[in-house]
Amino acid sequence: MSDSSIPQRDISGFKVLLARPRGFCAGVHRAIDTVNAALERFGAPVYVRHEIVHNEYVVATLKKAGAIFTDDIADVPEGSVLIYSAHGVSPRVRAEAESRSLRIIDATCPLVSKIHKEVLKYEGKGYGIFYIGHQGHVEALGVIGEAPEVITLVSSIADAEKVDAPPFEKLIYLTQTTLSVDETQAIVDSLRARFPHLEDPPASDICYATQNRQDALKSILGECSVVYIIGSSRSSNTKSLKQVAESHGVSAHLIGGPDDLDLDTLPKSGSVGVVSGASAPEEMVEGVIEKLRQNGACYVEESIIREENVLFPLPKQLMA
């Protein structure tokens, strides 16, 4: 956001603390750019399996450009272009798509693809895998589909406390990329209390962008009476931000954009926080800031904890 959009400090009203990093991560940029590049190269329509990312504004924009979103590959005419969303797909979905002679473009986030490969690696080494993730989430479905016979889904501490012991001597946990870091650690601790030989993955599966946005939010929570988290209610990483704020005792409101801002929740003084999930467009952030300015915000301060410079190349089919 440019300096010209930031109002001068006043003596009345409330301050806005705008956290950064925020908004699109490298995987989301890549997924959206993939759909746009496919439309440019092949023309409309192109089909996308599931929402390319979990954000209604992004999906609506791409629909207008000629993308068709579906969860049922049977809806895709044979020979059409089909793009896998950033969340990834299971081998069953891949096989179904290949059987229909579709032109496949894989926009799976590389950090999600890494977990798919980890599943296969540890399955091959005879491990049982606890997968920490959300029941029914499309990313979780894709990962579990790689080796359902060795994976046990754990979605909460309650699950960890009652899950049956898997019939494997070696155990490891893997996680969805978009979870609350603190909540995930609590689940791991609960699992390890029951299974002391549980191994850690080589590196955290929670992606850098999820971690960064949670850290950015934590950096402002001590000053805020209320936080507005911009993103979709379907977005796991956005809901994780809400969990983080509430776990620190701060009132948190998940909003899609300025039209969802409840003015009755605004304070007359003090500070409010604004952060956005990894699939939320900056236009929505700017719209929320403008509405806050119109309704009592006297000053906007951007709080930057680190810069992000991660870039992922487009799928190879679109690079030539």
C-alpha distance (Angstrom), angle and dihedral (degrees) to the residues before:
residue distance angle dihedral
M1 . . .
S2 3.83 . .
D3 3.80 123.0 .
S4 3.81 89.8 -117.5
S5 3.81 89.6 67.5
I6 3.81 93.4 55.7
P7 3.81 113.8 90.5
Q8 3.78 123.0 -135.7
R9 3.80 118.8 -98.0
D10 3.78 113.8 -87.7
I11 3.80 130.8 -169.5
S12 3.81 95.8 -120.4
G13 3.79 137.1 51.2
F14 3.78 129.1 34.6
K15 3.80 132.6 -57.4
V16 3.81 123.5 -122.3
L17 3.80 118.8 -140.4
L18 3.81 107.3 -158.6
A19 3.80 110.8 -161.2
R20 3.79 124.3 -143.3
P21 3.02 139.0 -132.1
R22 3.78 90.9 52.3
G23 3.77 139.5 141.1
F24 3.79 129.1 22.2
C25 3.80 117.8 25.9
A26 3.81 123.7 -157.2
G27 3.80 92.6 -94.4
V28 3.80 92.7 52.8
H29 3.81 92.3 46.5
R30 3.80 89.2 51.1
A31 3.80 93.8 48.2
I32 3.80 94.8 49.4
D33 3.81 92.0 43.3
T34 3.81 88.4 50.7
V35 3.81 92.7 57.7
N36 3.80 92.5 45.4
A37 3.81 92.5 47.3
A38 3.81 91.5 48.0
L39 3.79 91.0 51.1
E40 3.79 90.3 50.0
R41 3.81 93.7 48.0
F42 3.80 102.3 37.9
G43 3.80 102.7 21.3
A44 3.79 128.5 -129.9
P45 2.87 135.1 -12.7
V46 3.77 109.1 44.8
Y47 3.78 118.0 165.1
V48 3.80 125.2 -133.0
R49 3.77 122.8 -160.4
H50 3.82 104.1 -131.5
E51 3.82 122.5 -20.4
I52 3.80 106.9 -40.0
V53 3.83 87.4 -130.5
H54 3.79 129.4 -6.2
N55 3.78 101.0 -96.6
E56 3.79 124.1 106.7
Y57 3.82 94.6 -152.8
V58 3.81 92.5 52.8
V59 3.80 93.0 46.3
A60 3.82 92.7 48.1
T61 3.81 90.9 50.1
L62 3.80 92.4 51.5
K63 3.81 91.5 46.0
K64 3.79 88.9 57.7
A65 3.81 88.9 52.3
G66 3.82 91.7 54.0
A67 3.80 107.7 -87.6
I68 3.80 118.3 138.2
F69 3.81 117.2 -155.8
T70 3.78 122.6 -153.9
D71 3.79 140.0 159.5
D72 3.80 91.6 -156.2
I73 3.79 115.8 73.4
A74 3.82 88.5 -163.8
D75 3.82 85.4 74.2
V76 3.81 91.2 62.3
P77 3.83 114.2 91.1
E78 3.79 114.7 -123.7
G79 3.78 113.5 -92.9
S80 3.82 93.7 22.8
V81 3.79 126.7 131.1
L82 3.80 111.3 -97.7
I83 3.80 122.2 -171.5
Y84 3.79 122.0 -161.2
S85 3.80 111.5 -136.9
A86 3.80 124.8 -116.3
H87 3.82 89.3 -96.7
G88 3.81 94.8 67.6
V89 3.81 131.5 -131.8
S90 3.79 138.1 -111.4
P91 3.82 125.2 -106.3
R92 3.81 88.2 -105.4
V93 3.82 90.9 60.4
R94 3.80 91.4 46.2
A95 3.80 91.1 51.5
E96 3.81 92.1 49.2
A97 3.81 91.3 50.0
E98 3.80 92.4 48.7
S99 3.81 91.0 49.8
R100 3.81 89.5 59.8
S101 3.82 94.4 53.8
L102 3.79 92.0 -119.0
R103 3.79 123.6 167.8
I104 3.82 99.6 -116.8
I105 3.79 124.9 -152.4
D106 3.79 113.7 -179.2
A107 3.81 114.0 -146.7
T108 3.82 94.0 169.6
C109 3.79 109.8 144.4
P110 3.83 107.8 -104.4
L111 3.80 89.2 -128.8
V112 3.80 89.5 58.1
S113 3.80 91.2 45.8
K114 3.81 87.6 54.7
I115 3.81 89.9 61.5
H116 3.80 91.8 49.6
K117 3.81 88.1 55.3
E118 3.81 91.3 46.8
V119 3.81 90.4 55.0
L120 3.78 91.3 53.9
K121 3.79 92.3 45.4
Y122 3.78 95.1 51.9
E123 3.79 93.2 40.8
G124 3.78 87.3 56.2
K125 3.81 90.5 51.9
G126 3.80 92.5 53.3
Y127 3.80 99.0 -105.0
G128 3.75 129.1 150.4
I129 3.80 109.8 -136.1
F130 3.77 129.4 -145.8
Y131 3.79 106.2 -157.5
I132 3.80 112.1 -159.2
G133 3.78 108.2 -153.9
H134 3.79 147.6 106.3
Q135 3.79 119.3 -64.3
G136 3.81 109.2 -111.1
H137 3.81 96.5 5.5
V138 3.80 109.9 144.1
E139 3.82 92.8 -126.4
A140 3.79 90.8 52.0
L141 3.80 92.1 47.5
G142 3.78 91.1 53.6
V143 3.80 94.8 48.6
I144 3.81 95.6 44.0
G145 3.79 89.4 48.2
E146 3.81 89.7 65.5
A147 3.82 92.6 70.5
P148 3.82 112.7 -6.1
E149 3.80 92.4 167.3
V150 3.84 92.7 66.6
I151 3.83 100.7 33.0
T152 3.79 126.6 89.6
L153 3.81 115.5 -168.5
V154 3.80 115.2 -136.1
S155 3.80 115.9 -174.4
S156 3.81 103.5 168.2
I157 3.79 146.2 9.5
A158 3.80 87.3 -96.1
D159 3.82 89.0 57.8
A160 3.79 90.8 48.5
E161 3.79 91.7 52.1
K162 3.79 95.2 53.3
V163 3.81 106.0 28.6
D164 3.80 114.5 124.8
A165 3.78 117.5 -110.6
P166 3.82 107.8 -98.1
P167 3.83 116.1 -124.0
F168 3.81 93.6 -113.8
E169 3.81 130.6 104.0
K170 3.81 92.0 -148.1
L171 3.81 120.6 54.2
I172 3.79 132.0 -175.9
Y173 3.78 133.7 170.3
L174 3.80 128.4 -135.7
T175 3.80 126.4 -177.9
Q176 3.76 144.3 -149.3
T177 3.81 110.5 -99.2
T178 3.81 97.2 -123.3
L179 3.80 106.0 53.5
S180 3.78 132.5 123.0
V181 3.80 104.9 -89.6
D182 3.81 93.9 -143.8
E183 3.79 95.4 44.9
T184 3.80 91.1 48.1
Q185 3.79 91.4 52.0
A186 3.80 89.6 51.6
I187 3.81 89.8 53.3
V188 3.81 91.0 48.4
D189 3.81 90.5 50.0
S190 3.80 90.0 51.5
L191 3.80 92.0 49.7
R192 3.79 92.2 47.4
A193 3.80 91.3 51.1
R194 3.81 86.8 62.7
F195 3.80 98.2 32.9
P196 3.84 107.4 33.9
H197 3.80 92.3 179.3
L198 3.83 91.8 59.8
E199 3.81 108.1 132.7
D200 3.79 128.5 -140.5
P201 3.80 119.8 -126.2
P202 3.82 115.0 -108.3
A203 3.82 89.5 -100.7
S204 3.78 135.6 1.6
D205 3.79 113.6 -77.2
I206 3.81 91.8 -152.5
C207 3.77 101.8 102.2
Y208 3.79 125.3 -114.4
A209 3.81 92.3 -113.8
T210 3.80 94.1 52.9
Q211 3.81 89.8 49.1
N212 3.80 93.0 46.1
R213 3.80 94.8 50.4
Q214 3.77 91.7 48.9
D215 3.81 90.9 48.6
A216 3.81 90.8 48.1
L217 3.79 90.4 51.2
K218 3.81 92.7 48.1
S219 3.80 89.9 52.3
I220 3.83 91.6 64.4
L221 3.80 102.7 32.9
G222 3.79 94.1 90.3
E223 3.81 90.5 64.4
C224 3.80 99.5 41.0
S225 3.78 132.4 89.4
V226 3.81 91.3 -172.7
V227 3.82 135.9 14.3
Y228 3.80 129.7 -154.5
I229 3.79 113.7 -152.1
I230 3.79 112.4 -162.4
G231 3.78 118.1 -148.9
S232 3.77 144.6 72.7
S233 3.78 124.7 -50.8
R234 3.82 84.4 -133.6
S235 3.80 91.8 59.7
S236 3.81 114.1 99.8
N237 3.80 96.0 -159.3
T238 3.80 90.6 49.1
K239 3.80 92.3 51.1
S240 3.81 87.9 48.5
L241 3.81 88.8 58.6
K242 3.79 89.5 54.9
Q243 3.82 89.5 50.7
V244 3.80 90.5 51.6
A245 3.80 93.3 52.1
E246 3.79 93.8 46.1
S247 3.81 91.8 47.2
H248 3.81 86.6 60.1
G249 3.79 91.9 51.1
V250 3.81 96.3 -106.6
S251 3.80 121.1 134.5
A252 3.82 107.8 -114.4
H253 3.79 130.8 -167.0
L254 3.81 122.5 -167.0
I255 3.80 109.1 -148.1
G256 3.78 133.0 174.1
G257 3.79 94.4 -146.7
P258 3.82 144.6 -46.0
D259 3.80 94.3 -49.0
D260 3.81 89.9 62.8
L261 3.80 95.1 53.2
D262 3.82 109.9 118.4
L263 3.79 104.9 -146.4
D264 3.80 90.9 -160.6
T265 3.81 88.6 69.6
L266 3.82 93.8 59.2
P267 3.81 118.1 106.2
K268 3.80 122.7 -133.9
S269 3.80 92.0 -131.7
G270 3.78 141.7 1.0
S271 3.80 123.1 54.0
V272 3.79 137.0 -48.5
G273 3.78 124.5 -164.3
V274 3.79 128.9 -135.5
V275 3.80 124.9 -166.6
S276 3.80 132.5 155.1
G277 3.78 134.2 -145.9
A278 3.80 124.7 -114.1
S279 3.82 94.1 -94.9
A280 3.82 98.5 44.0
P281 3.83 116.3 110.7
E282 3.79 118.5 -125.9
E283 3.83 88.6 -124.8
M284 3.80 88.2 69.9
V285 3.81 91.0 50.5
E286 3.79 91.7 50.0
G287 3.80 90.3 48.8
V288 3.80 92.1 52.0
I289 3.81 92.0 47.9
E290 3.79 91.0 50.6
K291 3.81 91.3 50.6
L292 3.80 90.5 48.9
R293 3.82 89.6 51.6
Q294 3.80 89.6 52.1
N295 3.79 91.1 51.5
G296 3.78 106.8 46.9
A297 3.81 109.3 -57.0
C298 3.78 106.5 137.9
Y299 3.79 98.2 178.5
V300 3.81 139.2 16.1
E301 3.77 120.1 -152.2
E302 3.79 121.9 -174.8
S303 3.79 112.9 -142.0
I304 3.82 110.3 -157.2
I305 3.80 118.7 -172.2
R306 3.81 97.8 171.5
E307 3.78 142.7 -16.9
E308 3.80 124.5 -111.5
N309 3.80 119.7 -141.7
V310 3.82 101.3 163.8
L311 3.81 116.2 135.3
F312 3.80 128.6 -179.6
P313 3.83 120.1 -160.5
L314 3.79 121.5 -123.4
P315 3.82 118.4 -96.9
K316 3.80 111.7 -76.6
Q317 3.83 93.1 -109.5
L318 3.80 88.6 66.4
M319 3.79 98.4 41.9
A320 3.81 99.1 73.1
